Amino acid sequence: MSKGHRSQIKRERNETQRETRPFAKLSYARVSTTKACFVLDAIRGKDVTEAESLLLYSPRNASSIILKLLRSAIANAENNNGLDRADLYIAECYANKGPTMKRIRPRAQGRAYRIEKRMSHITIVLDEKK
């Protein structure tokens, strides 16, 4: 049989499986997943300083949101994990689909068209260069 209470067993299991790499996550970002992925594809695997400069001068709207998130992930790495900024690179970055706000747009002859304002959950995971 197992040792301890079920919640104690789960707590011990979760601590062994916990992600050790520094990350930052933004939930309910008001940008669609496809638009965020264009920017995320450009910075994936890049050095942190290079990715930051790419985001700073990118013309896309999602780049300002992702730049803020990247700076948060860098701060998490420095403060929580004690890592050096010069050794960091973007190991993973992805955007998952969030909820969609549905709005109505009036059209001709009394018709109504639906407008979908999409949201996404954006995650950036950093790692240290070996």
VMD Tcl script that builds the backbone (N, CA, C; Angstrom):
set m [mol new atoms 390]
animate dup $m
set s [atomselect $m all]
$s set {name element resname resid chain x y z} {
  {N N MET 1 A 0.842 -1.190 0.000}
  {CA C MET 1 A 0.000 0.000 0.000}
  {C C MET 1 A 0.883 1.249 0.000}
  {N N SER 2 A 0.240 2.391 -0.071}
  {CA C SER 2 A 0.973 3.654 -0.132}
  {C C SER 2 A 1.108 4.259 1.257}
  {N N LYS 3 A 2.082 5.151 1.379}
  {CA C LYS 3 A 2.331 5.789 2.667}
  {C C LYS 3 A 1.663 7.156 2.723}
  {N N GLY 4 A 1.078 7.500 3.855}
  {CA C GLY 4 A 0.519 8.826 4.053}
  {C C GLY 4 A -0.840 9.033 3.412}
  {N N HIS 5 A -1.316 10.227 3.568}
  {CA C HIS 5 A -2.610 10.632 3.023}
  {C C HIS 5 A -2.473 10.941 1.533}
  {N N ARG 6 A -3.591 10.879 0.828}
  {CA C ARG 6 A -3.577 11.089 -0.617}
  {C C ARG 6 A -3.025 12.465 -0.988}
  {N N SER 7 A -3.381 13.503 -0.228}
  {CA C SER 7 A -2.883 14.853 -0.526}
  {C C SER 7 A -1.374 14.944 -0.296}
  {N N GLN 8 A -0.871 14.219 0.703}
  {CA C GLN 8 A 0.578 14.212 0.972}
  {C C GLN 8 A 1.328 13.501 -0.165}
  {N N ILE 9 A 0.757 12.423 -0.676}
  {CA C ILE 9 A 1.367 11.682 -1.787}
  {C C ILE 9 A 1.399 12.563 -3.038}
  {N N LYS 10 A 0.295 13.270 -3.301}
  {CA C LYS 10 A 0.242 14.165 -4.460}
  {C C LYS 10 A 1.248 15.303 -4.332}
  {N N ARG 11 A 1.377 15.871 -3.129}
  {CA C ARG 11 A 2.307 16.970 -2.906}
  {C C ARG 11 A 3.745 16.531 -3.175}
  {N N GLU 12 A 4.110 15.345 -2.699}
  {CA C GLU 12 A 5.465 14.826 -2.925}
  {C C GLU 12 A 5.706 14.540 -4.406}
  {N N ARG 13 A 4.709 13.996 -5.082}
  {CA C ARG 13 A 4.850 13.714 -6.503}
  {C C ARG 13 A 4.990 14.998 -7.318}
  {N N ASN 14 A 4.216 16.020 -6.981}
  {CA C ASN 14 A 4.275 17.284 -7.711}
  {C C ASN 14 A 5.602 17.999 -7.508}
  {N N GLU 15 A 6.205 17.862 -6.324}
  {CA C GLU 15 A 7.493 18.517 -6.083}
  {C C GLU 15 A 8.601 17.886 -6.907}
  {N N THR 16 A 8.513 16.595 -7.160}
  {CA C THR 16 A 9.544 15.945 -7.984}
  {C C THR 16 A 9.361 16.262 -9.456}
  {N N GLN 17 A 8.131 16.554 -9.889}
  {CA C GLN 17 A 7.851 16.816 -11.299}
  {C C GLN 17 A 7.798 18.304 -11.634}
  {N N ARG 18 A 8.102 19.167 -10.667}
  {CA C ARG 18 A 7.989 20.611 -10.871}
  {C C ARG 18 A 9.026 21.112 -11.869}
  {N N GLU 19 A 8.607 22.085 -12.669}
  {CA C GLU 19 A 9.487 22.714 -13.658}
  {C C GLU 19 A 10.522 23.565 -12.924}
  {N N THR 20 A 11.807 23.335 -13.210}
  {CA C THR 20 A 12.864 24.088 -12.533}
  {C C THR 20 A 13.342 25.275 -13.357}
  {N N ARG 21 A 13.030 25.285 -14.657}
  {CA C ARG 21 A 13.464 26.398 -15.497}
  {C C ARG 21 A 12.603 27.633 -15.221}
  {N N PRO 22 A 13.194 28.830 -15.293}
  {CA C PRO 22 A 12.405 30.043 -15.063}
  {C C PRO 22 A 11.449 30.303 -16.225}
  {N N PHE 23 A 10.253 30.769 -15.898}
  {CA C PHE 23 A 9.257 31.030 -16.934}
  {C C PHE 23 A 8.359 32.184 -16.519}
  {N N ALA 24 A 7.610 32.684 -17.487}
  {CA C ALA 24 A 6.577 33.683 -17.227}
  {C C ALA 24 A 5.387 33.345 -18.106}
  {N N LYS 25 A 4.195 33.540 -17.553}
  {CA C LYS 25 A 2.985 33.207 -18.290}
  {C C LYS 25 A 2.007 34.372 -18.208}
  {N N LEU 26 A 1.443 34.720 -19.348}
  {CA C LEU 26 A 0.424 35.755 -19.415}
  {C C LEU 26 A -0.880 35.107 -19.854}
  {N N SER 27 A -1.873 35.170 -19.001}
  {CA C SER 27 A -3.173 34.594 -19.333}
  {C C SER 27 A -4.107 35.684 -19.821}
  {N N TYR 28 A -4.998 35.323 -20.707}
  {CA C TYR 28 A -6.033 36.198 -21.244}
  {C C TYR 28 A -5.447 37.440 -21.928}
  {N N ALA 29 A -4.403 37.257 -22.730}
  {CA C ALA 29 A -3.842 38.359 -23.506}
  {C C ALA 29 A -4.785 38.672 -24.654}
  {N N ARG 30 A -5.073 39.954 -24.878}
  {CA C ARG 30 A -6.041 40.347 -25.904}
  {C C ARG 30 A -5.389 40.397 -27.276}
  {N N VAL 31 A -4.828 39.282 -27.685}
  {CA C VAL 31 A -4.253 39.136 -29.016}
  {C C VAL 31 A -4.532 37.705 -29.444}
  {N N SER 32 A -4.822 37.503 -30.718}
  {CA C SER 32 A -5.142 36.157 -31.166}
  {C C SER 32 A -3.893 35.272 -31.158}
  {N N THR 33 A -4.103 33.990 -31.100}
  {CA C THR 33 A -3.005 33.036 -31.020}
  {C C THR 33 A -2.136 33.078 -32.267}
  {N N THR 34 A -2.750 33.221 -33.426}
  {CA C THR 34 A -1.983 33.236 -34.671}
  {C C THR 34 A -1.088 34.462 -34.755}
  {N N LYS 35 A -1.590 35.620 -34.337}
  {CA C LYS 35 A -0.795 36.842 -34.369}
  {C C LYS 35 A 0.352 36.775 -33.366}
  {N N ALA 36 A 0.125 36.167 -32.209}
  {CA C ALA 36 A 1.181 36.022 -31.211}
  {C C ALA 36 A 2.242 35.035 -31.681}
  {N N CYS 37 A 1.822 33.999 -32.401}
  {CA C CYS 37 A 2.767 32.971 -32.853}
  {C C CYS 37 A 3.749 33.506 -33.889}
  {N N PHE 38 A 3.353 34.488 -34.683}
  {CA C PHE 38 A 4.280 35.099 -35.639}
  {C C PHE 38 A 5.478 35.700 -34.909}
  {N N VAL 39 A 5.212 36.376 -33.815}
  {CA C VAL 39 A 6.272 37.020 -33.046}
  {C C VAL 39 A 7.074 35.978 -32.268}
  {N N LEU 40 A 6.389 34.995 -31.698}
  {CA C LEU 40 A 7.063 33.971 -30.903}
  {C C LEU 40 A 7.990 33.113 -31.758}
  {N N ASP 41 A 7.601 32.851 -33.007}
  {CA C ASP 41 A 8.453 32.073 -33.910}
  {C C ASP 41 A 9.753 32.810 -34.219}
  {N N ALA 42 A 9.693 34.142 -34.233}
  {CA C ALA 42 A 10.878 34.940 -34.550}
  {C C ALA 42 A 11.911 34.910 -33.425}
  {N N ILE 43 A 11.466 34.745 -32.161}
  {CA C ILE 43 A 12.407 34.811 -31.033}
  {C C ILE 43 A 12.744 33.452 -30.440}
  {N N ARG 44 A 12.096 32.400 -30.884}
  {CA C ARG 44 A 12.322 31.069 -30.301}
  {C C ARG 44 A 13.767 30.622 -30.502}
  {N N GLY 45 A 14.423 30.200 -29.410}
  {CA C GLY 45 A 15.791 29.704 -29.473}
  {C C GLY 45 A 16.855 30.785 -29.457}
  {N N LYS 46 A 16.448 32.050 -29.446}
  {CA C LYS 46 A 17.402 33.149 -29.497}
  {C C LYS 46 A 17.926 33.496 -28.110}
  {N N ASP 47 A 19.054 34.206 -28.096}
  {CA C ASP 47 A 19.615 34.762 -26.876}
  {C C ASP 47 A 18.647 35.822 -26.335}
  {N N VAL 48 A 18.636 36.025 -25.025}
  {CA C VAL 48 A 17.672 36.925 -24.405}
  {C C VAL 48 A 17.847 38.365 -24.876}
  {N N THR 49 A 19.089 38.833 -24.976}
  {CA C THR 49 A 19.320 40.222 -25.399}
  {C C THR 49 A 18.948 40.413 -26.870}
  {N N GLU 50 A 19.235 39.410 -27.684}
  {CA C GLU 50 A 18.878 39.474 -29.103}
  {C C GLU 50 A 17.361 39.466 -29.279}
  {N N ALA 51 A 16.674 38.622 -28.511}
  {CA C ALA 51 A 15.216 38.547 -28.588}
  {C C ALA 51 A 14.580 39.852 -28.125}
  {N N GLU 52 A 15.164 40.455 -27.098}
  {CA C GLU 52 A 14.633 41.715 -26.578}
  {C C GLU 52 A 14.754 42.833 -27.614}
  {N N SER 53 A 15.877 42.878 -28.324}
  {CA C SER 53 A 16.046 43.906 -29.353}
  {C C SER 53 A 15.133 43.647 -30.559}
  {N N LEU 54 A 14.912 42.364 -30.896}
  {CA C LEU 54 A 13.972 42.035 -31.970}
  {C C LEU 54 A 12.555 42.504 -31.628}
  {N N LEU 55 A 12.146 42.261 -30.394}
  {CA C LEU 55 A 10.800 42.637 -29.974}
  {C C LEU 55 A 10.638 44.150 -29.882}
  {N N LEU 56 A 11.710 44.827 -29.505}
  {CA C LEU 56 A 11.654 46.276 -29.332}
  {C C LEU 56 A 11.367 46.988 -30.647}
  {N N TYR 57 A 11.914 46.465 -31.749}
  {CA C TYR 57 A 11.758 47.123 -33.042}
  {C C TYR 57 A 10.834 46.374 -33.997}
  {N N SER 58 A 10.104 45.402 -33.501}
  {CA C SER 58 A 9.147 44.681 -34.339}
  {C C SER 58 A 7.889 45.531 -34.518}
  {N N PRO 59 A 7.350 45.620 -35.732}
  {CA C PRO 59 A 6.169 46.461 -35.958}
  {C C PRO 59 A 4.853 45.835 -35.501}
  {N N ARG 60 A 4.867 44.573 -35.130}
  {CA C ARG 60 A 3.615 43.891 -34.771}
  {C C ARG 60 A 3.115 44.317 -33.394}
  {N N ASN 61 A 1.797 44.296 -33.235}
  {CA C ASN 61 A 1.173 44.727 -31.990}
  {C C ASN 61 A 1.476 43.762 -30.837}
  {N N ALA 62 A 1.575 42.489 -31.149}
  {CA C ALA 62 A 1.808 41.484 -30.106}
  {C C ALA 62 A 3.217 41.576 -29.527}
  {N N SER 63 A 4.139 42.228 -30.233}
  {CA C SER 63 A 5.524 42.277 -29.778}
  {C C SER 63 A 5.673 43.068 -28.478}
  {N N SER 64 A 4.862 44.110 -28.283}
  {CA C SER 64 A 4.952 44.880 -27.040}
  {C C SER 64 A 4.483 44.049 -25.843}
  {N N ILE 65 A 3.468 43.227 -26.045}
  {CA C ILE 65 A 2.964 42.347 -24.982}
  {C C ILE 65 A 4.005 41.286 -24.646}
  {N N ILE 66 A 4.601 40.702 -25.677}
  {CA C ILE 66 A 5.575 39.625 -25.479}
  {C C ILE 66 A 6.879 40.167 -24.902}
  {N N LEU 67 A 7.249 41.411 -25.249}
  {CA C LEU 67 A 8.443 42.038 -24.676}
  {C C LEU 67 A 8.297 42.189 -23.169}
  {N N LYS 68 A 7.134 42.630 -22.731}
  {CA C LYS 68 A 6.860 42.772 -21.302}
  {C C LYS 68 A 6.942 41.424 -20.595}
  {N N LEU 69 A 6.425 40.388 -21.246}
  {CA C LEU 69 A 6.444 39.041 -20.689}
  {C C LEU 69 A 7.859 38.490 -20.621}
  {N N LEU 70 A 8.663 38.769 -21.656}
  {CA C LEU 70 A 10.058 38.326 -21.675}
  {C C LEU 70 A 10.852 38.974 -20.546}
  {N N ARG 71 A 10.634 40.270 -20.332}
  {CA C ARG 71 A 11.330 40.966 -19.236}
  {C C ARG 71 A 10.927 40.408 -17.879}
  {N N SER 72 A 9.685 39.980 -17.758}
  {CA C SER 72 A 9.223 39.347 -16.516}
  {C C SER 72 A 9.910 37.998 -16.306}
  {N N ALA 73 A 10.071 37.225 -17.380}
  {CA C ALA 73 A 10.743 35.929 -17.283}
  {C C ALA 73 A 12.217 36.106 -16.918}
  {N N ILE 74 A 12.855 37.138 -17.465}
  {CA C ILE 74 A 14.258 37.426 -17.137}
  {C C ILE 74 A 14.390 37.800 -15.663}
  {N N ALA 75 A 13.465 38.627 -15.169}
  {CA C ALA 75 A 13.477 39.016 -13.754}
  {C C ALA 75 A 13.254 37.806 -12.855}
  {N N ASN 76 A 12.370 36.889 -13.267}
  {CA C ASN 76 A 12.157 35.659 -12.496}
  {C C ASN 76 A 13.423 34.821 -12.437}
  {N N ALA 77 A 14.145 34.750 -13.561}
  {CA C ALA 77 A 15.374 33.954 -13.613}
  {C C ALA 77 A 16.452 34.546 -12.714}
  {N N GLU 78 A 16.555 35.874 -12.716}
  {CA C GLU 78 A 17.592 36.520 -11.912}
  {C C GLU 78 A 17.278 36.479 -10.428}
  {N N ASN 79 A 16.028 36.758 -10.064}
  {CA C ASN 79 A 15.669 36.877 -8.649}
  {C C ASN 79 A 15.355 35.534 -7.987}
  {N N ASN 80 A 14.597 34.688 -8.678}
  {CA C ASN 80 A 14.161 33.431 -8.058}
  {C C ASN 80 A 15.195 32.319 -8.202}
  {N N ASN 81 A 15.853 32.245 -9.356}
  {CA C ASN 81 A 16.788 31.147 -9.617}
  {C C ASN 81 A 18.246 31.564 -9.501}
  {N N GLY 82 A 18.523 32.863 -9.408}
  {CA C GLY 82 A 19.893 33.345 -9.281}
  {C C GLY 82 A 20.734 33.133 -10.526}
  {N N LEU 83 A 20.123 33.175 -11.705}
  {CA C LEU 83 A 20.853 32.957 -12.945}
  {C C LEU 83 A 21.375 34.281 -13.495}
  {N N ASP 84 A 22.413 34.187 -14.330}
  {CA C ASP 84 A 22.992 35.372 -14.950}
  {C C ASP 84 A 22.269 35.658 -16.261}
  {N N ARG 85 A 21.972 36.925 -16.513}
  {CA C ARG 85 A 21.218 37.336 -17.699}
  {C C ARG 85 A 21.957 36.996 -18.992}
  {N N ALA 86 A 23.289 37.060 -18.971}
  {CA C ALA 86 A 24.084 36.827 -20.185}
  {C C ALA 86 A 24.013 35.370 -20.651}
  {N N ASP 87 A 23.694 34.448 -19.750}
  {CA C ASP 87 A 23.679 33.027 -20.092}
  {C C ASP 87 A 22.295 32.514 -20.488}
  {N N LEU 88 A 21.298 33.368 -20.492}
  {CA C LEU 88 A 19.929 32.916 -20.734}
  {C C LEU 88 A 19.566 32.928 -22.217}
  {N N TYR 89 A 18.739 31.967 -22.607}
  {CA C TYR 89 A 18.152 31.933 -23.942}
  {C C TYR 89 A 16.718 31.426 -23.829}
  {N N ILE 90 A 15.942 31.628 -24.882}
  {CA C ILE 90 A 14.534 31.235 -24.862}
  {C C ILE 90 A 14.430 29.772 -25.284}
  {N N ALA 91 A 14.154 28.911 -24.322}
  {CA C ALA 91 A 14.066 27.478 -24.590}
  {C C ALA 91 A 12.729 27.132 -25.247}
  {N N GLU 92 A 11.654 27.665 -24.702}
  {CA C GLU 92 A 10.314 27.410 -25.239}
  {C C GLU 92 A 9.511 28.690 -25.197}
  {N N CYS 93 A 8.668 28.873 -26.189}
  {CA C CYS 93 A 7.682 29.950 -26.150}
  {C C CYS 93 A 6.502 29.526 -27.018}
  {N N TYR 94 A 5.334 29.641 -26.458}
  {CA C TYR 94 A 4.149 29.211 -27.184}
  {C C TYR 94 A 2.930 30.003 -26.729}
  {N N ALA 95 A 1.916 30.003 -27.577}
  {CA C ALA 95 A 0.650 30.675 -27.285}
  {C C ALA 95 A -0.479 29.669 -27.425}
  {N N ASN 96 A -1.205 29.481 -26.367}
  {CA C ASN 96 A -2.370 28.596 -26.386}
  {C C ASN 96 A -3.637 29.425 -26.529}
  {N N LYS 97 A -4.667 28.795 -27.059}
  {CA C LYS 97 A -5.929 29.483 -27.294}
  {C C LYS 97 A -6.646 29.757 -25.980}
  {N N GLY 98 A -7.135 30.975 -25.838}
  {CA C GLY 98 A -7.921 31.362 -24.675}
  {C C GLY 98 A -9.390 31.484 -25.044}
  {N N PRO 99 A -10.190 32.065 -24.174}
  {CA C PRO 99 A -11.611 32.239 -24.487}
  {C C PRO 99 A -11.823 33.303 -25.558}
  {N N THR 100 A -12.961 33.257 -26.190}
  {CA C THR 100 A -13.302 34.204 -27.253}
  {C C THR 100 A -14.495 35.038 -26.816}
  {N N MET 101 A -14.357 36.366 -26.917}
  {CA C MET 101 A -15.489 37.251 -26.647}
  {C C MET 101 A -16.287 37.395 -27.939}
  {N N LYS 102 A -17.583 37.194 -27.856}
  {CA C LYS 102 A -18.416 37.286 -29.042}
  {C C LYS 102 A -19.193 38.603 -29.020}
  {N N ARG 103 A -19.044 39.366 -30.093}
  {CA C ARG 103 A -19.701 40.658 -30.210}
  {C C ARG 103 A -20.546 40.686 -31.483}
  {N N ILE 104 A -21.505 41.594 -31.532}
  {CA C ILE 104 A -22.407 41.696 -32.673}
  {C C ILE 104 A -22.129 42.999 -33.412}
  {N N ARG 105 A -22.057 42.910 -34.743}
  {CA C ARG 105 A -21.867 44.080 -35.601}
  {C C ARG 105 A -23.098 44.219 -36.486}
  {N N PRO 106 A -23.789 45.348 -36.419}
  {CA C PRO 106 A -24.964 45.527 -37.282}
  {C C PRO 106 A -24.572 45.658 -38.747}
  {N N ARG 107 A -25.340 45.015 -39.598}
  {CA C ARG 107 A -25.082 45.072 -41.045}
  {C C ARG 107 A -26.342 45.529 -41.770}
  {N N ALA 108 A -26.273 45.509 -43.060}
  {CA C ALA 108 A -27.383 46.022 -43.870}
  {C C ALA 108 A -28.639 45.167 -43.730}
  {N N GLN 109 A -29.779 45.801 -43.895}
  {CA C GLN 109 A -31.093 45.156 -43.894}
  {C C GLN 109 A -31.396 44.438 -42.583}
  {N N GLY 110 A -30.940 44.999 -41.481}
  {CA C GLY 110 A -31.276 44.467 -40.163}
  {C C GLY 110 A -30.539 43.214 -39.757}
  {N N ARG 111 A -29.558 42.824 -40.530}
  {CA C ARG 111 A -28.799 41.617 -40.182}
  {C C ARG 111 A -27.728 41.950 -39.140}
  {N N ALA 112 A -27.235 40.895 -38.505}
  {CA C ALA 112 A -26.176 41.062 -37.510}
  {C C ALA 112 A -25.065 40.067 -37.810}
  {N N TYR 113 A -23.838 40.557 -37.864}
  {CA C TYR 113 A -22.677 39.686 -38.048}
  {C C TYR 113 A -21.965 39.544 -36.722}
  {N N ARG 114 A -21.421 38.371 -36.504}
  {CA C ARG 114 A -20.693 38.114 -35.269}
  {C C ARG 114 A -19.225 38.484 -35.441}
  {N N ILE 115 A -18.687 39.190 -34.462}
  {CA C ILE 115 A -17.256 39.482 -34.404}
  {C C ILE 115 A -16.688 38.703 -33.230}
  {N N GLU 116 A -15.623 37.973 -33.471}
  {CA C GLU 116 A -14.987 37.191 -32.410}
  {C C GLU 116 A -13.680 37.851 -32.004}
  {N N LYS 117 A -13.622 38.301 -30.771}
  {CA C LYS 117 A -12.408 38.916 -30.237}
  {C C LYS 117 A -11.679 37.835 -29.448}
  {N N ARG 118 A -10.604 37.358 -30.019}
  {CA C ARG 118 A -9.919 36.197 -29.466}
  {C C ARG 118 A -8.873 36.583 -28.422}
  {N N MET 119 A -8.633 35.656 -27.489}
  {CA C MET 119 A -7.613 35.825 -26.457}
  {C C MET 119 A -6.665 34.646 -26.511}
  {N N SER 120 A -5.505 34.812 -25.884}
  {CA C SER 120 A -4.547 33.712 -25.852}
  {C C SER 120 A -3.800 33.709 -24.524}
  {N N HIS 121 A -3.236 32.566 -24.206}
  {CA C HIS 121 A -2.385 32.395 -23.029}
  {C C HIS 121 A -0.960 32.201 -23.544}
  {N N ILE 122 A -0.069 33.146 -23.247}
  {CA C ILE 122 A 1.290 33.126 -23.785}
  {C C ILE 122 A 2.259 32.714 -22.682}
  {N N THR 123 A 3.167 31.785 -23.005}
  {CA C THR 123 A 4.161 31.301 -22.051}
  {C C THR 123 A 5.554 31.399 -22.659}
  {N N ILE 124 A 6.509 31.891 -21.859}
  {CA C ILE 124 A 7.913 31.937 -22.261}
  {C C ILE 124 A 8.723 31.202 -21.200}
  {N N VAL 125 A 9.495 30.198 -21.623}
  {CA C VAL 125 A 10.358 29.430 -20.730}
  {C C VAL 125 A 11.803 29.704 -21.120}
  {N N LEU 126 A 12.602 30.115 -20.141}
  {CA C LEU 126 A 14.014 30.390 -20.375}
  {C C LEU 126 A 14.860 29.228 -19.879}
  {N N ASP 127 A 16.085 29.173 -20.358}
  {CA C ASP 127 A 17.027 28.164 -19.886}
  {C C ASP 127 A 18.439 28.735 -19.967}
  {N N GLU 128 A 19.346 28.123 -19.228}
  {CA C GLU 128 A 20.727 28.582 -19.186}
  {C C GLU 128 A 21.556 27.846 -20.221}
  {N N LYS 129 A 22.431 28.587 -20.915}
  {CA C LYS 129 A 23.317 27.952 -21.893}
  {C C LYS 129 A 24.326 27.081 -21.168}
  {N N LYS 130 A 24.588 25.928 -21.715}
  {CA C LYS 130 A 25.513 24.993 -21.072}
  {C C LYS 130 A 26.948 25.375 -21.342}
}
mol reanalyze $m
mol bondsrecalc $m
mol representation Tube
mol addrep $m
